[in-house]
Amino acid sequence: MEKNNGTVSNIDGHFKISLPDLNDFDTIRFSCIGYTTKSYRINEFKLRHKAGDIKIFLSQKTIRSEEHTSELQSQFRISYA
């Protein structure tokens, strides 16, 4: 079931989130435009937090403009054809 609980970080990347209704097998996902998405199971995230290892690094994603344009055109045709 999608719980759609979210937050945003400040300019330094710091954030707070409350996870009271999630069980250990739910997933928390970190994303940012232009970067790869990273997901963790809640139990893994809690263990990292307890260990003080809570830094999350996203890798920069490279998208060539012609690929992006082509992908958008394909989605447009599929959605509105």
N, C-alpha and C positions, 0 to 999 in steps of 0.2 A: 504494500500500500504506500503510495506517495504521501509523505508528510509535509513536504514543501516548507520546511523550517529553514530560514536563511538569515544572513547578515551581510554586511559589507565592511571592508577594512578601511582604516584611515590612510592617509598618504604614506605613512611609514609601514603599512601592512599589518598593523595591530588590529585585532578584532575580539569581540566577545560574542559567545553564542550559548544559549541555554538548550540542553538536550534532555529534558526530563521525560518526554514521552517516547524516547527511542530505546529499543532493546539492543543488546550487544551485537546482533547480526544485521542491524540496519547499517547503511552506508552514509558517510559524510563525504561530500565532494567539494573540491576547491577548484575554482576556475577564474580565468581572467582573459579578456579578449587579447589575442595574439600570443597566448601561452597554452601549453598542453594542460589538460585537466588531470587532476590527481584525486584518487578516491581511497578512502580507508574505511574498514569496518569499525564501528563504534568501539568495540572492545580493544582493538589495536590502537585507536586514537586515545582512549583512556589510559592505556598502559604507557604510551609515549608521554602523555601529560604528567603522569605520576613520576616518571623517570626524569622529567625536566627536559625532555627532547621534543619540544613542541614546534620547532621551526619547520616550516613547510616551504619547499622551493619548487617553483614551476619552471619548466624549461621553455624557452622562447620557441615559438612555432613559426616557421617560414612559409608564407603563402605567396606564390607568384600571382600577380594581378590577373594574367590571362586565365589561369586555372580558376581563380575566384569568380571571375566574370562568367566563365563557361558553366561553373557549378550553379551560380545563381540563375542563369538562363534555363538550365535544365530543370531546376526546381520550379521556376515560373511556368514552364510548359506543362509539367506534371500537375501542378496545383490548379492551373486555370485553363487548361486546354479543353 
